[in-house]
Amino acid sequence: MTTALDHPLVEAAHRLADDVLAPAAEEHDREGVTPEAVAAVKASGVLGVNAPAEYGGWAAPAVVGREIAEILAGACCSTFFVQAQHHTPVRLLATGGEEAEAARARLLRPLSEGTQLAGIAFSHLRAYPRLPVRATRVAGGWRFDGRVPWYTGWGLNDVLLLGGATEDGEVVFAFAEAREQPGLSPTEPLRLAALTGSRTVGLVLDGLVLPDDAVAVRTPHERWATDDRPKNTNTNPAVFGVARAALALLDAGGDDEARETAASLRTRLDAARRDAYALVDEVPPAERLDDRLAVKMRAYALLRAATTAALSAGGGRAFGLSSPAQRLAREGLFLVVQGQTDEVRTAHLRALRSRECGT
């Protein structure tokens, strides 16, 4: 029986992780993901994992995409995070309606084949009815004004998917070239406690005009938010990837106590992973949100335990910037807040103060 582990893209992801990403992970963490690493990601084929076959993608099952995400995140979370942005624009173009036809014809093939890398700039839409980025109808297109607080992959991405909201509650997604241009300029790179290497900036929008043929989606904010909400209640596969990498460090330490700890945590991590993915695969997206949040909190607790164990086993040397243990611990903290909504934040804080907070 063929499984996700046998898929050629999973094999390609392992080669990419082992040969390119893991050896450079500490350098990427300190100095930034390199164009050479992005070129290797493009060449590997993983950018097309969920893309339609008729546009040059693989149309692989979701389980394959999750496995690849875990592999890449465990090898170098900064590079993983840069490429992770790419898959949303691909899905949006592949499933978009007639308004996306021009952008689809121009962009979906290079994005599916991996010759271009896309970024995203729309998490601020979750702040609605505040309008961090305002979209205004103009002749032949849309004008965007405001500030994107968080954009990953600046200088590495070829295109970006920008989201804005109108005064009357419509959200507009449109593609732009990922470069400084009239109406669009980046801030200085954000100095982050983790994943500074992801080349994350803010974007200042001052009259950026994008034509109608750059539009991918126009929809009421309420409809977009209804579709968006369940996504953030699910556990990010990167959580399992980083936790697994930390447990591998424990196994490699040559210490019986460390290996026993790794075995115990791995059993519980595997159980949480099964539960999390069963909810994604077997339950409609808008159902059992409390269960999704509960298993997400279990996964967070196990991630924290695994990375702390790797630090503890490594002792003082684990705090050197050349040590994977300290990097994985910081990456784990980043994943706790990445994509966090008010709902997720509330669930996490309640879990932390609960007697059941332990793993």
Backbone hydrogen bonds, N-H to C=O, Kabsch-Sander energy under -0.5 kcal/mol:
donor,donor_aa,acceptor,acceptor_aa,energy
6,D,3,T,-1.5
7,H,4,A,-1.4
10,V,7,H,-0.8
11,E,7,H,-1.8
12,A,8,P,-2.3
13,A,9,L,-2.3
14,H,10,V,-2.1
15,R,11,E,-2.0
16,L,12,A,-2.6
17,A,13,A,-2.8
18,D,14,H,-2.9
19,D,15,R,-2.8
20,V,16,L,-1.8
21,L,16,L,-2.2
22,A,17,A,-2.9
24,A,20,V,-0.7
24,A,21,L,-0.7
25,A,21,L,-0.6
25,A,22,A,-1.1
28,H,24,A,-3.1
29,D,25,A,-2.4
30,R,26,E,-1.8
31,E,27,E,-3.2
32,G,27,E,-0.6
32,G,28,H,-1.9
33,V,197,G,-3.0
38,V,34,T,-2.0
39,A,35,P,-2.5
40,A,36,E,-1.8
41,V,37,A,-2.2
42,K,38,V,-2.7
43,A,39,A,-2.4
44,S,40,A,-1.5
45,G,41,V,-0.7
45,G,42,K,-0.9
46,V,41,V,-0.6
48,G,45,G,-1.7
49,V,46,V,-1.6
51,A,48,G,-0.9
55,Y,52,P,-1.4
56,G,53,A,-1.9
57,G,52,P,-2.4
58,W,48,G,-2.9
59,A,48,G,-0.7
59,A,51,A,-2.1
60,A,49,V,-3.0
64,V,61,P,-1.2
65,G,61,P,-1.4
66,R,62,A,-2.3
67,E,63,V,-2.0
68,I,64,V,-2.4
69,A,65,G,-2.2
70,E,66,R,-2.3
71,I,67,E,-2.2
72,L,68,I,-2.7
73,A,69,A,-2.5
74,G,70,E,-2.1
75,A,71,I,-1.2
76,C,72,L,-2.7
80,F,76,C,-2.5
81,F,77,C,-2.6
82,V,78,S,-1.7
83,Q,79,T,-2.3
84,A,80,F,-2.2
85,Q,81,F,-0.9
85,Q,82,V,-0.7
86,H,83,Q,-1.1
87,H,83,Q,-0.5
87,H,84,A,-0.8
88,T,85,Q,-0.7
90,V,86,H,-1.4
91,R,87,H,-2.3
92,L,88,T,-2.7
93,L,89,P,-2.4
94,A,90,V,-2.4
95,T,91,R,-1.9
96,G,92,L,-1.0
100,A,97,G,-1.5
101,E,98,E,-1.7
104,R,100,A,-3.2
105,A,101,E,-2.5
106,R,102,A,-1.5
107,L,103,A,-2.7
108,L,104,R,-1.8
111,L,107,L,-2.2
112,S,108,L,-2.5
113,E,109,R,-2.8
114,G,110,P,-0.8
115,T,110,P,-1.5
116,Q,110,P,-1.7
119,G,159,V,-2.0
121,A,161,L,-2.7
125,L,122,F,-2.1
126,R,123,S,-1.8
127,A,124,H,-2.0
128,Y,125,L,-1.5
130,R,127,A,-1.9
134,R,145,D,-3.3
135,A,165,A,-2.1
136,T,143,R,-2.5
138,V,141,G,-2.1
141,G,138,V,-2.0
142,W,210,L,-2.7
143,R,136,T,-3.0
144,F,208,L,-2.8
145,D,134,R,-2.1
146,G,205,L,-2.7
147,R,132,P,-2.1
148,V,203,L,-2.8
151,Y,201,V,-2.6
153,G,198,S,-1.6
153,G,199,R,-0.6
154,W,199,R,-2.0
156,L,153,G,-2.6
157,N,153,G,-2.3
158,D,117,L,-3.1
159,V,117,L,-1.6
160,L,176,A,-2.7
161,L,119,G,-2.2
162,L,160,L,-0.7
162,L,174,A,-3.0
163,G,121,A,-2.3
164,G,172,V,-2.1
165,A,133,V,-2.1
166,T,170,E,-2.9
169,G,166,T,-1.5
171,V,219,T,-3.2
172,V,164,G,-2.9
173,F,217,V,-2.7
174,A,162,L,-2.4
175,F,214,A,-2.6
176,A,160,L,-2.3
178,A,158,D,-2.0
179,R,177,E,-2.0
181,Q,184,L,-2.4
184,L,181,Q,-2.8
185,S,204,V,-1.9
187,T,202,G,-2.5
190,L,200,T,-3.1
192,L,190,L,-0.9
198,S,195,L,-1.9
199,R,196,T,-1.4
201,V,151,Y,-2.7
203,L,148,V,-2.4
204,V,185,S,-3.4
205,L,146,G,-3.1
205,L,203,L,-0.6
206,D,183,G,-1.8
206,D,204,V,-0.6
207,G,144,F,-0.9
208,L,144,F,-1.8
208,L,183,G,-0.6
210,L,142,W,-2.8
210,L,208,L,-0.5
212,D,140,G,-2.1
214,A,211,P,-2.1
215,V,212,D,-1.5
216,A,173,F,-3.0
217,V,173,F,-1.3
219,T,171,V,-2.0
221,H,169,G,-3.2
224,W,220,P,-2.2
225,A,221,H,-3.1
226,T,222,E,-1.9
227,D,223,R,-1.7
228,D,224,W,-2.3
229,R,225,A,-2.4
231,K,228,D,-0.8
232,N,228,D,-0.9
232,N,229,R,-0.8
233,T,229,R,-0.5
233,T,230,P,-1.0
234,N,230,P,-0.8
234,N,231,K,-0.7
239,V,236,N,-1.9
240,F,236,N,-0.7
240,F,237,P,-0.5
241,G,237,P,-2.0
242,V,238,A,-2.8
243,A,239,V,-2.0
244,R,240,F,-2.5
245,A,241,G,-2.0
246,A,242,V,-2.0
247,L,243,A,-2.2
248,A,244,R,-2.1
249,L,245,A,-1.6
250,L,246,A,-1.7
251,D,247,L,-2.3
252,A,248,A,-1.9
253,G,249,L,-0.6
253,G,250,L,-1.1
254,G,251,D,-0.8
259,R,255,D,-2.5
260,E,256,D,-2.5
261,T,257,E,-2.1
262,A,258,A,-2.5
263,A,259,R,-2.3
264,S,260,E,-2.1
265,L,261,T,-2.6
266,R,262,A,-2.6
267,T,263,A,-1.8
268,R,264,S,-1.5
269,L,265,L,-2.7
270,D,266,R,-2.9
271,A,267,T,-1.6
272,A,268,R,-2.2
273,R,269,L,-2.6
274,R,270,D,-2.3
275,D,271,A,-2.3
276,A,272,A,-2.7
277,Y,273,R,-2.4
278,A,274,R,-2.0
279,L,275,D,-1.7
280,V,276,A,-1.3
281,D,277,Y,-2.6
282,E,278,A,-2.7
283,V,279,L,-1.0
287,E,284,P,-2.2
292,R,288,R,-1.9
293,L,289,L,-2.4
294,A,290,D,-2.2
295,V,291,D,-2.2
296,K,292,R,-1.8
297,M,293,L,-2.2
298,R,294,A,-1.7
299,A,295,V,-2.4
300,Y,296,K,-2.4
301,A,297,M,-2.3
302,L,298,R,-2.2
303,L,299,A,-2.5
304,R,300,Y,-2.6
305,A,301,A,-2.2
306,A,302,L,-2.7
307,T,303,L,-2.5
308,T,304,R,-2.1
309,A,305,A,-2.4
310,A,306,A,-1.9
311,L,307,T,-1.8
312,S,308,T,-2.9
313,A,309,A,-2.8
314,G,310,A,-1.5
315,G,311,L,-1.4
317,R,314,G,-0.7
318,A,315,G,-1.7
319,F,316,G,-1.9
320,G,317,R,-1.5
323,S,320,G,-2.4
326,Q,318,A,-0.9
327,R,323,S,-1.1
328,L,324,P,-2.9
329,A,325,A,-2.1
330,R,326,Q,-2.0
331,E,327,R,-2.7
332,G,328,L,-2.4
333,L,329,A,-1.7
334,F,330,R,-2.1
335,L,331,E,-2.2
336,V,332,G,-1.0
337,V,333,L,-0.8
337,V,334,F,-1.1
338,Q,334,F,-1.7
340,Q,337,V,-1.9
345,R,341,T,-2.8
346,T,342,D,-2.5
347,A,343,E,-2.1
348,H,344,V,-2.5
349,L,345,R,-2.6
350,R,346,T,-2.3
351,A,347,A,-2.1
352,L,348,H,-2.4
353,R,349,L,-1.6
354,S,350,R,-0.6
354,S,351,A,-0.7
357,C,354,S,-1.5
